Amino acid sequence: MARFVVRLAAVLCLLAAAAVVEAEYMKYKDPKQPLNVRIRDLMRRMTLEEKIGQMTQIERKVASADIIRKYFIGSLVSGGGSVPAPRASADVWINMFMETIMSIMPQFSLTMSGLELQGKSIASRKTLVMDPELVKRIGAATALEVRATGISYAFAPCIAVCRDPRWGRCYESYSEDHKIVQALTELIPGLQGDVPANYPNKFPFVNGRTKVAACAKHFVGDGGTTNGINENNTVIDWNGLLSIHMPAYLDSIRKGVATVMVSYSSWNGIKMHANYDLITRYLKGTLKFKGFVISDMWGIDRITTPSRANYTYSVQADEFIEFLDDLALLVKKNVIPMSRIDDAVRRILRVKFIMGLFENPIADHSLANELGSQEHRELAREAVRKSLVLLKNSKQNDNPLIPLPKRAERILVAGSHANDIGNQCGGWTIEWGGQTGDITIGWVILSESHDILVLKKQEIDHAHYGHDVRDLLRIHPVSTLNVLLTTCLIGTTILTAVKNTVDSLTEVVYHENPDTEFMRANNFSYAIVAVGELPYVETSGDSKTLTIAEPGYSTIANVCGAVKCAVVIISGRPVVIEPYLEKMDALVAAWLPGTEGQGIADVLFGDYGFTGKLARTWFRTVDQLPMNVGDPRYDPLFPFGYGLTTIPSELKAYQ
């Protein structure tokens, strides 16, 4: 009996001790405590392995609750084309992340990063909009859509200054002029929120659950590589680096950017991922950046040849266990000082606490309707209108062709990009490299008679991006016994936009690549030719020739040689066009308009005027490259800042 009492007492003591531990006040969990107090309190409780886990971001495809819990993983990334299911709804995205988060609460918070902002339907990175206020609104809309999927961290903006259009990432850059890039860092307060007046200087700031942590990238000089070769060497002196490639980082830090991503490229032969002077001494020290620095995917591994030969540096997402073990061993052997680990973890926790992830780790399901909302698509359409640049509008001694008349007997729409939503969107859309064709497919509910149930045509045309059939049925209750579910293209091609815009009596004929015989056999009032580049990303987009996709040039020659024509170039950068310019009556640079082709028709037909200006120099021949505004030998086809303007038809008629 005495032995039983002793055992019972021991058990009770253990239970009491556990209750005391459970009831222990933890300052890091108290949002009323000062930020630094919370950080210190949590860090003193963390093991080396837990700290290294916080420094590690792994692909969501290799993540599981067990892996995250075992290795204390601090962040997941959804890479290009990495999705939980084709056409996944917001609920599917959220549930995937929430299962993981709930399994590790309340120990550490977890950030989720999304690479494919463009796949979220907002055309924020591919249209050249020199309007800071509009770019800020795009950032705010993008943040809502990203948050709607449960993701809290976006790898944007790219603040590269593209100095050579042969670079395959040039369309990710706003301009060859650092002043424009600086101005358009307004995307950051759009994504994160405006920094309050009394907020600490150069401190990361993310304002609540409708905002995301932004990422200024790629530090630094990625747009200046030799011959525009991706991930190559930028050869420039210190003053040149500071005056061209660095200024936008100063603006980003001043606006409270939460993170900075390092570039794959090198500066004067030194890989940026290994550049201690620029990252630690200059970015963290001189510029006093207080957010965290993140490597590009596999960027650390590419420091060495062969790849992954030395984990003194950091992480490759797919081999994260190898990295975790090696880095812990290097710290224990004093090869890497503990102070480096603590600095990294302190910065990561600072951003997470500021974001409120410890208090609000669960996604907000009420934001699901933000995905592809009518308001956001109208915003994207506005961005398309304002980014279009009219480069030519008449042949010699002729009247201007644009605005095009809506009423005509018969018009032709031609070209490889006239009826292809994938070509309009380019890379970083749905899949990492983008795709040609109908890539934005959604569900439509039809009755037995094939009438659209409940949903208006406008809603079908514009809505439910990211919603699955169950979402639609929940929003618009109907009996599933007497309906047919089918798919439709979400977005508007140029061809559809033209048909939506012209007079009902105007016949619109579409032919992708008409030959001269077809043109002779038909009598058209005028033609619209849409041609350009096929989707590409990163190194696959590097080009020595900068030509458009075949048969683009022959389509221009055949059509414009027979009838008045307006040529619309869909591309991520200036391309070779001078040999065919004389044949055209009008030429429009439309860049990559995404899903909102209606914005092109808005301006072509005069509902709005052309206002866009070139943010890049349009060269004559590739032999001139690199050539940027201010260069001694500057002889472009169209100079930086060029762009013809037109007056909206209604205003012109009134005048």
LOLUMZA-527522 format. One line per 3 residues: number of its first residue (from 1); their letters; for each residue z, y, x of C-alpha. Coordinates in pm, 1 decimal, m for minus. Example, Ala and Ser with C-alpha at 12.3 -4.5 7.8 and 13.67 -1.06 7.14 Angstrom:
2
1> as> 780.0 m450.0 1230.0  714.0 m106.0 1367.0
//
This chain:
655
1> mar> 0.0 0.0 0.0  92.5 240.7 280.0  m235.9 162.5 451.1
4> fvv> m424.3 241.2 127.7  m238.6 574.3 90.2  m326.8 666.9 447.4
7> rla> m691.5 580.6 386.3  m692.1 772.4 56.8  m535.9 1073.2 227.2
10> avl> m795.6 1056.9 500.5  m1074.1 1047.4 242.3  m922.6 1341.5 55.8
13> cll> m896.3 1538.1 380.7  m1261.6 1468.7 455.8  m1358.9 1578.9 107.1
16> aaa> m1151.8 1893.1 141.3  m1309.4 1968.8 478.0  m1653.6 1918.3 329.4
19> avv> m1566.4 2152.5 44.9  m1452.9 2416.3 293.1  m1776.0 2381.2 488.9
22> eae> m1974.6 2397.0 165.4  m1790.3 2706.3 57.1  m1823.9 2875.2 396.2
25> ymk> m1963.2 3223.4 366.6  m2292.0 3245.7 553.7  m2394.8 3600.2 628.5
28> ykd> m2761.9 3516.0 669.1  m2775.5 3413.3 303.4  m2632.2 3744.7 186.6
31> pkq> m2909.0 4001.4 118.7  m2646.5 4277.5 122.4  m2581.4 4222.4 491.3
34> pln> m2777.0 4431.9 745.4  m3096.0 4269.0 866.8  m2982.4 4222.5 1227.1
37> vri> m2655.2 4067.9 1111.4  m2842.2 3810.0 904.2  m3075.0 3728.5 1193.6
40> rdl> m2790.1 3685.4 1444.3  m2587.8 3473.3 1203.6  m2872.3 3232.2 1139.3
43> mrr> m2982.8 3212.1 1501.1  m2634.1 3120.4 1625.1  m2643.3 2822.0 1388.1
46> mtl> m2984.1 2698.7 1503.5  m3049.5 2427.2 1758.8  m3327.0 2451.4 2014.2
49> eek> m3534.7 2210.1 1807.6  m3487.9 2420.3 1495.5  m3595.2 2732.0 1679.9
52> igq> m3906.4 2568.8 1818.4  m3984.9 2443.2 1469.3  m3975.9 2801.0 1342.7
55> mtq> m4235.0 2890.1 1606.9  m4469.4 2619.4 1482.9  m4737.7 2652.4 1216.7
58> ier> m4911.3 2331.8 1108.7  m5210.4 2257.8 886.5  m5107.8 2179.3 530.1
61> kva> m5316.5 1858.5 543.4  m5083.8 1707.1 805.9  m4767.8 1843.5 645.9
64> sad> m4523.9 1654.5 428.1  m4168.3 1716.2 314.6  m4043.5 1458.3 564.9
67> iir> m4232.8 1612.1 857.3  m4121.8 1965.1 773.1  m3760.2 1855.9 733.7
70> kyf> m3761.1 1639.9 1047.4  m3924.2 1896.5 1275.2  m3792.5 2214.7 1107.1
73> igs> m4148.3 2348.2 1064.6  m4152.8 2721.4 996.4  m4501.5 2774.7 853.5
76> lvs> m4802.9 2602.9 702.7  m5162.8 2715.8 725.2  m5444.1 2643.5 484.7
79> ggg> m5743.4 2654.5 715.3  m6103.3 2722.9 623.2  m6205.9 2475.7 353.2
82> svp> m5860.1 2317.5 344.6  m5778.1 2291.4 m25.9  m5554.4 2060.7 m232.5
85> apr> m5846.9 1979.0 m464.2  m6196.5 2111.0 m538.6  m6178.6 2420.1 m760.1
88> asa> m5799.6 2390.6 m753.0  m5615.2 2610.8 m999.9  m5328.7 2839.6 m908.6
91> dvw> m5088.4 2579.2 m1047.3  m5227.5 2311.5 m816.8  m5184.7 2535.9 m513.0
94> inm> m4835.2 2639.1 m615.2  m4720.4 2285.9 m690.6  m4844.2 2163.5 m353.5
97> fme> m4637.6 2424.4 m172.4  m4336.2 2413.6 m401.8  m4284.3 2041.2 m355.9
100> tim> m4249.6 2108.9 14.5  m4029.4 2415.8 m22.2  m3787.7 2251.6 m262.6
103> sim> m3744.2 1963.2 m23.9  m3616.9 2187.3 259.8  m3413.2 2445.8 68.5
106> pqf> m3186.7 2613.7 142.4  m3191.9 2564.5 519.4  m3491.6 2769.0 629.5
109> slt> m3765.4 2962.2 456.5  m4127.2 2858.5 494.5  m4430.3 3083.4 513.5
112> msg> m4768.8 2972.3 384.3  m5078.0 3126.7 537.6  m5426.4 3143.5 391.4
115> lel> m5740.4 3187.0 600.9  m5988.7 3216.7 315.0  m5925.7 3557.0 164.0
118> qgk> m6290.9 3588.5 77.9  m6271.7 3270.4 m122.8  m6027.7 3446.8 m352.0
121> sia> m6313.5 3646.7 m509.3  m6238.1 3991.7 m369.6  m6522.3 4115.4 m149.6
124> srk> m6290.8 4295.2 87.4  m6416.0 4186.3 428.1  m6790.4 4161.3 392.8
127> tlv> m6892.3 4488.9 238.4  m6900.5 4793.0 464.1  m6695.7 5037.4 259.0
130> mdp> m6604.5 5355.7 445.5  m6351.2 5455.3 181.0  m5985.9 5407.8 287.0
133> elv> m5850.9 5450.5 m65.7  m6085.5 5184.7 m203.0  m6003.1 4949.5 83.8
136> kri> m5633.4 4996.2 6.7  m5692.1 4902.3 m358.2  m5885.1 4596.1 m242.1
139> gaa> m5588.8 4500.3 m25.3  m5350.3 4528.9 m320.5  m5575.6 4312.1 m538.8
142> tal> m5614.1 4057.1 m260.5  m5236.4 4038.7 m217.6  m5193.1 3962.0 m588.3
145> evr> m5450.4 3684.4 m577.3  m5309.5 3532.4 m259.7  m4955.7 3541.4 m401.5
148> atg> m5085.5 3381.1 m721.0  m5152.4 3063.6 m519.9  m4806.0 3059.5 m364.4
151> isy> m4928.3 3188.6 m27.7  m4724.5 3467.3 129.6  m4913.5 3543.6 451.7
154> afa> m5276.4 3651.4 496.5  m5472.9 3661.5 821.5  m5617.2 4007.8 756.0
157> pci> m5731.9 4264.3 848.7  m5969.0 4197.8 1134.3  m5964.4 4527.1 1323.9
160> avc> m6216.9 4431.5 1588.1  m6458.2 4702.3 1696.1  m6791.4 4519.4 1704.8
163> rdp> m6997.7 4663.8 1989.2  m7280.5 4409.5 1975.4  m7423.2 4269.2 1647.9
166> rwg> m7524.8 3950.2 1824.9  m7158.1 3850.1 1788.1  m7116.1 3592.7 1510.8
169> rcy> m6801.5 3762.3 1380.4  m6947.4 4111.4 1358.3  m6928.6 4111.5 976.7
172> esy> m6550.9 4067.9 1006.6  m6539.3 4406.7 1181.4  m6553.4 4734.5 993.0
175> sed> m6759.6 4927.6 1246.1  m6873.6 4992.0 1601.7  m6672.1 5315.9 1580.8
178> hki> m6298.1 5280.0 1634.5  m6228.7 5584.0 1415.7  m6368.1 5406.1 1108.9
181> vqa> m6174.9 5091.6 1197.1  m5859.3 5300.1 1229.2  m5913.7 5464.3 890.3
184> lte> m5970.0 5131.2 719.2  m5640.7 4986.1 840.0  m5539.4 5115.2 495.6
187> lip> m5596.7 4754.0 395.7  m5251.0 4690.8 546.8  m5047.7 4904.9 303.6
190> glq> m5267.3 4756.6 31.6  m5161.4 4406.0 133.3  m4801.1 4486.2 226.3
193> gdv> m4711.8 4804.9 39.1  m4653.5 5161.9 157.4  m4385.8 5207.7 420.3
196> pan> m4102.4 5423.3 275.3  m4044.8 5766.3 429.4  m3702.9 5673.7 572.1
199> ypn> m3808.5 5331.7 704.1  m3761.8 5248.0 1076.1  m4064.7 5340.3 1284.2
202> kfp> m4305.3 5061.4 1391.5  m4104.3 4804.7 1193.7  m4268.6 4532.2 981.2
205> fvn> m4266.6 4603.6 608.5  m4358.0 4386.0 308.5  m4269.1 4523.3 m33.1
208> grt> m4174.4 4243.9 m268.8  m4323.3 3939.3 m435.5  m4662.8 4088.7 m518.2
211> kva> m4733.7 4166.0 m152.3  m4813.1 3949.7 149.0  m4752.2 3973.2 521.4
214> aca> m5065.3 4109.2 689.1  m5203.7 4022.2 1031.7  m5390.0 4265.4 1259.2
217> khf> m5637.1 4065.4 1465.8  m5763.8 3972.1 1718.5  m5564.3 4136.3 1996.4
220> vgd> m5750.7 4277.1 2179.2  m6117.2 4349.0 2265.3  m6268.7 4059.8 2070.2
223> ggt> m6557.0 4278.7 1951.7  m6663.7 4379.9 2301.8  m6755.9 4051.3 2467.5
226> tng> m7054.0 4028.4 2700.3  m7378.8 3982.2 2503.3  m7174.6 3942.1 2186.3
229> ine> m7084.0 3582.1 2273.2  m6789.2 3462.7 2066.2  m6462.9 3398.3 2253.2
232> nnt> m6622.7 3533.3 2570.4  m6516.8 3791.3 2826.7  m6481.8 4162.4 2748.0
235> vid> m6558.2 4357.1 3063.9  m6416.7 4707.1 3034.1  m6171.0 4920.8 3227.8
238> wng> m5820.9 5007.4 3106.8  m5921.2 5346.8 2971.7  m6213.1 5194.5 2782.7
241> lls> m5989.1 4927.7 2630.8  m5738.9 5191.2 2520.8  m5997.6 5428.9 2378.8
244> ihm> m6223.2 5180.0 2193.8  m6043.2 4855.3 2111.5  m5673.5 4951.2 2103.9
247> pay> m5646.9 5252.9 1867.4  m5651.7 5052.8 1541.8  m5351.8 4851.4 1661.4
250> lds> m5150.5 5170.1 1696.4  m5238.3 5259.0 1336.3  m5157.2 4907.5 1217.2
253> irk> m4815.5 4907.6 1381.9  m4741.3 5253.4 1242.9  m4826.3 5122.1 894.5
256> gva> m4575.5 4838.9 931.1  m4807.9 4542.3 993.8  m4593.9 4227.8 1001.1
259> tvm> m4789.9 4021.1 1251.9  m5055.6 4043.4 1522.3  m5291.6 3757.1 1610.4
262> vsy> m5411.5 3711.9 1967.1  m5783.4 3684.0 2045.7  m5963.1 3379.6 2183.8
265> ssw> m6151.3 3614.5 2415.2  m6067.7 3730.4 2766.3  m6026.8 4075.3 2915.8
268> ngi> m6183.4 4108.9 3261.0  m6154.1 3734.1 3314.2  m5796.7 3686.6 3189.2
271> kmh> m5760.6 3489.3 2866.1  m5583.5 3701.4 2609.3  m5355.1 3413.6 2508.9
274> any> m5227.9 3411.8 2868.3  m5213.9 3788.6 2915.1  m4844.0 3863.5 2963.2
277> dli> m4906.9 4226.3 3053.1  m5093.1 4309.0 2733.1  m4894.7 4097.4 2485.8
280> try> m4538.2 4118.6 2612.3  m4529.3 4434.6 2818.8  m4774.0 4652.4 2626.6
283> lkg> m4775.5 4529.8 2263.6  m4407.2 4440.1 2238.9  m4278.7 4677.4 2505.9
286> tlk> m4482.9 4997.0 2522.5  m4600.2 4994.5 2158.3  m4258.8 4864.2 2042.2
289> fkg> m4412.2 4622.0 1791.9  m4124.9 4447.4 1609.3  m4316.8 4189.7 1405.7
292> fvi> m4422.4 3854.1 1544.5  m4726.3 3756.9 1751.1  m4923.4 3451.2 1643.7
295> sdm> m5181.7 3257.2 1839.9  m5522.3 3189.8 1691.5  m5577.8 2828.5 1589.6
298> wgi> m5587.3 2620.1 1907.8  m5598.3 2944.3 2105.3  m5312.1 2842.9 2335.0
301> dri> m5471.6 2507.1 2404.7  m5795.8 2671.9 2510.5  m5623.2 2855.6 2793.9
304> ttp> m5658.5 2545.4 3009.0  m5949.0 2321.0 3099.3  m5934.6 2055.2 2968.9
307> sra> m5775.6 2173.0 2646.2  m5402.4 2107.1 2593.3  m5342.5 2047.0 2963.6
310> nyt> m5033.9 2269.2 2975.3  m4788.9 2330.2 2691.2  m4602.1 2587.5 2895.9
313> ysv> m4785.9 2819.4 2659.6  m4758.4 2695.3 2298.9  m4909.5 2504.8 2008.1
316> qad> m5207.6 2319.5 1869.9  m5155.2 2258.3 1498.4  m5294.0 1904.5 1489.4
319> efi> m5082.3 1788.1 1785.9  m4764.0 1967.7 1682.7  m4526.0 1679.2 1768.8
322> efl> m4657.5 1674.7 2125.8  m4604.7 2049.5 2144.9  m4253.8 2036.1 1999.8
325> ddl> m4142.3 1770.2 2245.9  m4307.7 1931.8 2548.4  m4178.4 2280.5 2473.8
328> all> m3821.9 2157.3 2421.7  m3837.7 1971.2 2753.6  m3973.3 2279.4 2933.8
331> vkk> m3686.1 2488.5 2800.1  m3427.7 2228.1 2901.7  m3577.8 2221.7 3252.8
334> nvi> m3559.3 2605.1 3265.3  m3935.4 2631.7 3308.8  m3942.0 2848.0 2995.4
337> pms> m3634.9 3072.3 2956.7  m3435.8 3049.1 2635.5  m3475.2 3425.4 2600.2
340> rid> m3847.7 3377.7 2529.0  m3768.7 3132.5 2250.7  m3503.3 3359.6 2102.8
343> dav> m3735.1 3660.8 2108.4  m4002.1 3471.3 1916.1  m3759.6 3329.3 1658.0
346> rri> m3585.7 3663.6 1609.8  m3919.9 3825.2 1524.2  m4020.0 3543.5 1288.3
349> lrv> m3689.6 3556.2 1100.4  m3708.3 3935.8 1085.5  m4038.1 3915.7 896.7
352> kfi> m3914.8 3637.6 667.5  m3598.3 3826.5 576.1  m3794.7 4146.9 514.3
355> mgl> m4032.8 3954.5 288.3  m3739.3 3822.9 86.3  m3839.5 3459.7 136.2
358> fen> m3477.1 3344.2 160.1  m3398.0 3499.9 m178.4  m3730.0 3427.6 m350.3
361> pia> m3899.4 3124.1 m194.8  m4055.3 3008.9 m522.4  m4402.2 3127.4 m624.9
364> dhs> m4440.9 3343.0 m934.3  m4646.4 3150.2 m1190.6  m4698.2 3466.4 m1394.6
367> lan> m4945.9 3588.4 m1130.8  m5192.1 3306.5 m1205.1  m5400.8 3529.4 m1431.2
370> elg> m5461.4 3765.4 m1139.1  m5704.3 3515.5 m988.2  m6054.2 3637.9 m1056.4
373> sqe> m5933.5 3883.5 m1316.3  m6180.7 4117.3 m1479.5  m6009.2 4413.7 m1315.1
376> hre> m6043.2 4262.0 m969.2  m6406.0 4170.8 m1016.6  m6481.4 4523.1 m1128.6
379> lar> m6311.1 4641.4 m811.3  m6529.0 4410.2 m602.3  m6834.4 4537.1 m788.7
382> eav> m6732.8 4894.6 m708.5  m6703.1 4796.7 m342.2  m7056.8 4655.6 m350.6
385> rks> m7197.7 4975.2 m504.0  m7029.8 5199.7 m249.7  m7122.8 4985.8 51.5
388> lvl> m7497.5 4967.1 m16.2  m7704.3 5176.0 224.7  m8046.9 5303.5 123.9
391> lkn> m8252.2 5303.8 444.6  m8595.5 5387.0 300.4  m8714.7 5505.8 m40.4
394> skq> m9085.2 5580.3 m19.2  m9399.5 5535.9 180.3  m9556.7 5843.0 332.2
397> ndn> m9649.1 6104.5 67.6  m9531.6 5876.9 m217.1  m9263.2 5948.6 m472.6
400> pli> m8927.2 5771.1 m429.3  m8924.7 5419.4 m573.3  m8549.8 5411.7 m643.6
403> plp> m8403.9 5440.0 m900.4  m8622.7 5167.3 m1040.6  m8735.4 5205.5 m1401.7
406> kra> m8555.4 4971.2 m1639.6  m8851.8 4960.3 m1873.4  m9165.3 4811.4 m1722.3
409> eri> m9423.5 4564.5 m1842.9  m9360.5 4294.9 m1582.5  m9151.5 4286.4 m1265.6
412> lva> m9109.4 4027.7 m990.3  m8782.8 3917.3 m830.7  m8842.9 3714.8 m512.9
415> gsh> m8673.9 3591.2 m197.6  m8435.6 3322.4 m72.3  m8131.6 3536.5 m154.6
418> and> m8231.9 3657.8 m500.1  m8081.3 3368.4 m691.7  m7824.2 3217.9 m454.6
421> ign> m7455.7 3303.1 m486.8  m7370.2 3115.2 m166.2  m7609.2 3326.1 39.9
424> qcg> m7461.3 3640.7 m116.4  m7111.1 3536.5 m12.9  m7179.5 3420.1 341.9
427> gwt> m6918.9 3247.2 557.2  m6546.9 3209.7 489.8  m6615.9 3133.6 123.4
430> iew> m6487.0 2813.8 m38.8  m6574.9 2627.2 282.9  m6507.3 2756.6 633.4
433> ggq> m6873.3 2806.5 717.5  m6983.5 2900.9 367.8  m7264.2 2722.7 186.9
436> tgd> m7599.1 2795.4 29.2  m7626.8 2735.1 m345.0  m7402.6 2746.2 m651.6
439> iti> m7067.5 2735.2 m475.7  m6858.2 2915.9 m739.8  m6858.2 2676.0 m1032.2
442> gwv> m6605.7 2702.3 m1315.2  m6537.0 2538.4 m1650.1  m6658.8 2654.3 m1991.9
445> ils> m6542.5 2521.3 m2328.7  m6819.9 2466.1 m2582.8  m6804.5 2351.5 m2943.2
448> esh> m7013.8 2063.1 m3075.6  m7287.4 2313.5 m3154.4  m7264.4 2444.9 m2796.3
451> dil> m7127.5 2778.5 m2914.0  m6872.2 2927.5 m2679.7  m6530.4 2882.9 m2836.0
454> vlk> m6297.6 3182.3 m2839.1  m6414.1 3299.0 m2497.7  m6642.6 3599.3 m2510.8
457> kqe> m6958.8 3594.8 m2302.6  m6814.0 3866.1 m2081.2  m6506.5 3652.4 m2021.5
460> idh> m6722.6 3354.2 m1933.3  m6926.0 3568.7 m1694.4  m6625.7 3716.9 m1522.3
463> ahy> m6309.3 3518.1 m1572.8  m6101.0 3211.5 m1499.8  m6173.0 3191.3 m1129.8
466> ghd> m5926.9 2929.9 m1008.4  m5829.8 2812.0 m1356.0  m5881.6 2449.9 m1450.2
469> vrd> m5967.1 2313.6 m1794.2  m5601.8 2279.7 m1888.4  m5548.4 2647.3 m1814.0
472> llr> m5835.3 2739.4 m2044.4  m5710.7 2519.2 m2324.9  m5363.0 2660.1 m2286.0
475> ihp> m5492.5 3016.6 m2303.2  m5741.4 2944.6 m2584.2  m5599.7 2656.2 m2796.2
478> vst> m5870.0 2442.3 m2951.7  m5892.3 2084.0 m3064.4  m6007.1 1873.3 m2771.5
481> lnv> m6166.4 1630.9 m3017.5  m6453.7 1859.1 m3110.6  m6531.7 2043.1 m2789.6
484> llt> m6758.2 1986.8 m2494.1  m6649.7 2086.7 m2145.6  m6922.9 2206.7 m1914.6
487> tcl> m6954.5 2418.7 m1602.9  m7100.6 2758.2 m1530.4  m7163.0 2973.1 m1227.0
490> igt> m6889.3 3228.7 m1170.3  m7035.6 3549.1 m1038.1  m7368.8 3724.4 m1067.8
493> til> m7676.3 3664.6 m855.5  m7918.9 3948.9 m792.9  m8169.4 3785.8 m1028.9
496> tav> m7913.7 3764.3 m1309.3  m7802.8 4120.0 m1240.0  m8160.4 4244.0 m1274.1
499> knt> m8204.0 4057.7 m1604.4  m7874.0 4203.1 m1728.2  m7987.2 4555.7 m1646.2
502> vds> m8352.7 4599.5 m1738.9  m8481.6 4682.8 m2084.0  m8508.9 4389.9 m2326.0
505> lte> m8886.8 4439.9 m2338.5  m8925.9 4409.7 m1961.0  m9047.7 4067.3 m1848.0
508> vvy> m8869.2 3944.2 m1534.8  m9053.1 3681.5 m1328.5  m8871.9 3491.7 m1051.3
511> hen> m9052.3 3323.9 m761.0  m8858.8 3245.8 m445.1  m9150.9 3265.3 m202.8
514> pdt> m9475.2 3376.9 m366.0  m9791.2 3344.7 m160.8  m10080.0 3591.1 m155.1
517> efm> m10275.5 3394.0 m414.8  m9985.0 3415.2 m660.1  m9958.7 3788.3 m602.0
520> ran> m10334.1 3841.2 m661.7  m10318.9 3638.6 m982.3  m10038.6 3847.2 m1132.7
523> nfs> m10002.4 4210.0 m1219.5  m9650.9 4340.0 m1154.1  m9517.6 4690.9 m1204.8
526> yai> m9297.5 4650.4 m897.0  m9102.8 4382.5 m710.5  m8750.2 4330.9 m575.5
529> vav> m8732.0 4108.2 m266.7  m8390.5 3975.9 m158.6  m8386.2 3803.5 181.4
532> gel> m8143.8 3778.4 470.3  m7919.5 3559.8 683.5  m7783.7 3219.5 583.1
535> pyv> m7402.5 3171.0 583.3  m7232.7 3138.8 922.6  m6897.4 3187.3 1092.2
538> ets> m6771.5 3252.2 1442.2  m6971.4 3088.4 1724.4  m7229.7 2939.9 1487.4
541> gds> m7321.4 3296.9 1397.4  m7389.2 3411.9 1752.4  m7756.8 3508.9 1765.7
544> ktl> m7990.3 3616.1 2043.6  m8272.0 3702.3 1802.8  m8099.0 3852.0 1494.6
547> tia> m8378.9 3746.5 1263.8  m8346.8 3671.1 893.3  m8388.1 3319.8 757.1
550> epg> m8738.7 3186.8 704.5  m8950.0 3240.5 506.1  m8800.7 3586.9 461.3
553> yst> m9053.6 3781.9 664.3  m9352.8 3611.7 503.6  m9204.9 3679.5 158.8
556> ian> m9180.5 4049.0 247.6  m9537.4 4053.2 379.0  m9685.3 3870.8 78.8
559> vcg> m9504.6 4069.4 m188.9  m9496.1 4414.7 m33.6  m9859.5 4384.2 69.2
562> avk> m9957.5 4351.6 m297.0  m9721.0 4567.2 m504.0  m9461.6 4841.2 m473.5
565> cav> m9147.2 4669.6 m349.4  m8778.5 4728.4 m285.1  m8641.9 4495.5 m15.5
568> vii> m8271.9 4407.9 m25.5  m8132.5 4266.3 300.1  m7832.4 4031.2 260.1
571> sgr> m7673.2 4004.7 603.4  m7353.3 4043.6 796.9  m7507.5 4289.3 1043.1
574> pvv> m7826.6 4478.2 1127.2  m8124.2 4246.5 1175.4  m8481.1 4273.8 1302.4
577> iep> m8681.4 4461.1 1038.4  m8893.6 4727.1 1211.6  m9222.3 4523.9 1222.1
580> yle> m9217.4 4502.1 840.6  m9075.1 4842.7 754.9  m9412.4 5007.3 698.4
583> kmd> m9501.1 4757.0 424.8  m9189.3 4840.3 220.0  m9151.3 5119.4 m31.1
586> alv> m8771.5 5091.3 m27.9  m8518.0 4914.6 192.5  m8152.7 4850.2 109.0
589> aaw> m7882.2 4708.8 336.2  m7656.4 4516.1 96.5  m7448.7 4333.4 362.6
592> lpg> m7263.5 4038.9 200.0  m7185.2 4140.9 m158.2  m7001.2 3822.3 m254.7
595> teg> m7001.5 3719.2 m618.8  m7071.5 4067.1 m753.7  m7450.2 4100.0 m741.8
598> qgi> m7430.6 4323.7 m1046.5  m7315.8 4601.4 m815.2  m7658.0 4592.9 m649.4
601> adv> m7841.9 4634.1 m979.2  m7603.2 4914.7 m1075.9  m7744.9 5126.3 m794.9
604> lfg> m8104.2 4999.5 m778.3  m8162.2 5101.6 m1139.8  m7978.1 5432.1 m1119.8
607> dyg> m7661.5 5373.1 m1321.0  m7493.0 5489.2 m1000.5  m7630.7 5672.9 m699.4
610> ftg> m7660.7 5547.7 m343.6  m7383.9 5698.7 m129.3  m7332.2 5446.7 154.6
613> kla> m7376.5 5528.4 523.3  m7429.6 5297.0 818.4  m7108.4 5200.1 996.4
616> rtw> m7325.3 5030.3 1260.1  m7631.6 5136.9 1454.5  m7947.9 4965.4 1329.4
619> frt> m8149.9 4872.0 1639.0  m8526.8 4851.3 1677.2  m8536.4 4541.8 1898.9
622> vdq> m8267.2 4309.9 2033.8  m8368.6 4413.5 2385.7  m8184.6 4740.6 2320.5
625> lpm> m7849.2 4567.5 2268.0  m7573.9 4647.8 2311.2  m7641.1 4998.4 2179.7
628> nvg> m7375.2 5210.0 2013.0  m7347.8 5566.5 1894.6  m7276.8 5794.6 2188.1
631> dpr> m7458.8 5580.0 2442.6  m7686.5 5769.5 2686.9  m7994.9 5570.6 2581.7
634> ydp> m7966.6 5582.7 2205.7  m8295.1 5517.6 2026.1  m8214.8 5328.0 1704.0
637> lfp> m8433.1 5247.2 1406.6  m8158.9 5396.4 1188.1  m7870.7 5579.9 1357.5
640> fgy> m7501.8 5532.9 1296.0  m7402.0 5729.0 984.1  m7751.8 5721.1 833.9
643> glt> m7805.4 5661.7 463.6  m8023.8 5819.3 196.3  m7863.4 5928.7 m129.1
646> tip> m7984.8 5917.8 m488.0  m7861.6 6078.6 m806.9  m7762.6 5859.3 m1104.8
649> sel> m8043.4 5855.3 m1361.7  m7836.8 6010.2 m1641.9  m7724.2 6297.0 m1420.5
652> kay> m8080.4 6345.3 m1293.6  m8213.2 6358.2 m1650.8  m7943.3 6607.8 m1745.8
655> q> m8030.0 6829.4 m1450.4
//
